[in-house]
């Protein structure tokens, strides 16, 4: 089913209003609360400390979207109740995250949970939500397991998973003729899954494909010199990179210095996202095939108006986290309008099959595995002056890259 409420899209059809909705409630909202019709509280937990480059712009855009929904009259199906997002840091560990999730449900009385960044943290909160029979809208964790083998009735995911994004890159490099590949990825669930997906896809489509070596440095602790040295010795013709954040910056700097990327095909997950490209600056390597968010070139679905509103509000350019945060709140609004209730079962029923019109285009939550069809932009890294950017960009609709239904059914039944 599709929602027709277009409060968040396109932005050109309305005025985007400022004001921090997380501020103390207005007198009208306080009265509504006293009458038992107060704000719908949403518990958002994320790695605001450890992964601030992504999580802070994400929170900014959620606040912008929250204000827009509330200024437009709140959730109409629930009598105009406003939404109020309660933000908490998840500590970037499974133990801390489950404790915070418990506090959000019991102390903050939130209607449901959303958020998380790291895959292992997302899996822990998903398991907690399943035990507590509470809705969890996982927004950023990419692990396939979240909607496959470890999937459950109460967990949904917004971003394209690791398989989907790896397949987007695979489509862009499979015809390159490169057969000998090396892999470098962070040594936790996301990195391991991305490497496994790349090997699976390439082996099935490229005769003679082989992985000549792999490096799996600990997340956030890459020894760039040792890693680049080991990869250089592998004599690979292609490199599949999954590093991000500070690990990516150190790796690129060392790789540039030692010529690792010269005359090699590089496919790199996430590198085109501004969160990770901005720190690279003029050290951004050119010609890498990557997924990303070239915000300055997107002019469809009201995206330009979103960018203008975001820049006016925060005096900064959007990141991929900004896009995601804005899309998530739109999906939450649509879910609540369709459900007409904050009862968990009603919200689950509303989310399954829900289509939202977003600034990235239509996004549907597939009922089978609770994976959304949000896509990603695929292109090549390039330099524009002293800053990295993307060229030859296309939007890869997530609906075209999802796990086959038979594979989902087998994984979730196991």
Secondary structure, 3 states (H helix, E strand, C coil): CECCCCCCCCHHHCCCCCCCCCCCCCHHHHHHHHCCCCCEEEEEEECCCCCHHHHHHHHHHHHHHHHHHHHCCCEHHHCCECEEEEEEECCCCHHHHHHHHHHHHHCCCCCEEEECCCHHHHHHHHHHHHHHCCCEEECCCCCHHHCCCCCCCCEEECCCCHHHHHHHHHHHHHHHCCCEEEEECCCCHHHHHHHHHHHHHHHHHCCCCEEEEEECCCCCCCCHHHHHHHHHCCCCCEEEECCCHHHHHHHHHHHHHHCCCCCCEEEEEEEECHHHHHHHHHHCCCCCEEEECCHHHCCCCCHHHHHHHHHHHHCCCCCHHHHHHHHHHHHHHHHHHHHCCCCHHHHHHHHCCCEEEECCEEEEECCCCCEECCCEEEEEEEEECCEEEEEEEEEECHHHCCCCHHHHHHHHHC
